[in-house]
Amino acid sequence: MLGLYAYWNGSIIPIEDVKISPLDRGYQFGDGVYEVIRFYAGQLFETGRHLKRLQRSLNELFIPAPINMDELEKTMHALIQQENLAQSDGMIYLQITRGAYPRSHGFPKGPATPNMIMYAQTYPRPDIIEAGAKVILHPDLRWHRVDIKTLNLLGNVLAKQKAEEKGYHEAILHRADVVTEASTANVFIVRKGVIWTHPANEAILNGITRLVVIDLIHSLGIPFVERPFTVDALLTADEVFLTSTTLEVTPVTMIDDLILGEGIPGPLTRKLQEAFTRHMQAHSTSETRRASEETHI
Amino acid sequence: MLGLYAYWNGSIIPIEDVKISPLDRGYQFGDGVYEVIRFYAGQLFETGRHLKRLQRSLNELFIPAPINMDELEKTMHALIQQENLAQSDGMIYLQITRGAYPRSHGFPKGPATPNMIMYAQTYPRPDIIEAGAKVILHPDLRWHRVDIKTLNLLGNVLAKQKAEEKGYHEAILHRADVVTEASTANVFIVRKGVIWTHPANEAILNGITRLVVIDLIHSLGIPFVERPFTVDALLTADEVFLTSTTLEVTPVTMIDDLILGEGIPGPLTRKLQEAFTRHMQAHSTSETRRASEETHI
């Protein structure tokens, strides 16, 4: 459920008081970037990696950061407090655009005035993390810089909508014969005991959960390759799973009309889910300890 | 120069009173469409074709029109009156988004609440229509449905910005070896007396000025093919010109460091510019007459 407040250009105010200009380049061009950061029991998860990626996205679009990253992290905590979500599972949405200017495609001349909005909301763990997800295959129609986490999301929106119209959860995207990622998640497959995922280049968004899961794969000693794989490899995989901030590690049990394996989450997927949960709990604990320590300084 | 007023969801109000929600899907996903419609001496140009394309864009994204197209045209005239632009050259910008909802990629369930903003501004004819434009070549990084006039414009923005950083006016885009269009215009070339332009498929935006110019090419009896052409064909063309609502028919005189032909607008380009101006004047006259006749009913 959406919170009542938002951080808007320096202050926390009621979200309904936020007034975006129709000339905001986020509104007219999608000229901005965003992040979605999970918190569990009020504790932010993998903030450092999210903020590092945010800074990279800003750099790639030549948008100056309107806030320093330490300040930003403090503000996230403040929002969680303000919304009384210190015991809740939820997420922070934050978005930075180039600002409002008379419309012209090239960057505006003169001083930069980026706009930043951020808000918190509760978000329960989706059922499909346990039950498994049904996905459709869909052509990847997106632009060729999806490594930047921008607001140009229509390719994702239309694919996701197609999946939902079929009563499914996600769309796995492919450029010609190569699987890139899903409409809101990265895709991993298991073939003969080896885990595969698309390399982090301009064709995918390098998910934070993707990075966490790759760390876990390495620490569990599971054979792993970061290489493109085909639709055929996907459809004949022993296991398929998705990773994202909200989906964590979600098994795929059905692709279009094809039931994968036995139609239940596979053993390596389960192993990674358990490792992910342990990591998340350990992380939350240490965050809590850190926050608690800071209080005593 | 930007006007003081905007049409916003049914009323004409001061533009600074328009308050876009941060949850508007136009802001979070670029989930919306737009049009830019030119007026000369207060007379709208090719409104019918613009509104037909707008309706098509809405259909492709499954956004219901928040206003019927006749009403929309009347509102454009009202805005021009409100801004005292009845004798001015300018343009109308209009944008329709899917509306504001809690963020989720798939379309919102329940009643549709699209948001529509529209405003008028003065816009003088750019000098480069006479003098010719310098352009860079740039990879076409955009998504694969640019036939829909959506707000997902970062691929255009970044290419245009590259051109402007070099002191140039436009970027001509190519997918691999094929020229598609420019960052804010369509591209035509002349080779041995034949005019070429990319066919209107999902790889280009089917410009209204493109359609007008194709009509003019036919009526002038100039040989014409609507076929893809390569970067090599572009660079060795006898003439190159751009078409768009704001650029009308603009000759290209330089591509990167290559001076085209004699570095001055070519004869077929000039012929089409003259034909375009005649068409535009005839059109404006008849619009004026029609408006005047309507007043007397």
Interface residues (C-beta under 8 A of the other chain):
Chain A: L2 A6 W8 I15 V18 K19 I20 S21 P22 L23 D24 G26 Y27 Q28 F29 G30 D31 Y34 L61 F62 Y93 Q95 T97 P102 R103 H105 G106 F107 I117 Y119 Q121 P139 L141 R142 W143 H144 R145 T150 L151 N152 L153 L154 G155 N156 V157 L158 K160 Q161 A163 E164 S183 T184
Chain B: L2 A6 W8 I15 V18 K19 I20 S21 P22 L23 D24 G26 Y27 Q28 F29 G30 D31 Y34 L61 F62 Y93 Q95 T97 P102 R103 H105 G106 F107 I117 Y119 Q121 P139 L141 R142 W143 H144 R145 T150 L151 N152 L153 L154 G155 N156 V157 L158 K160 Q161 A163 E164 S183 T184
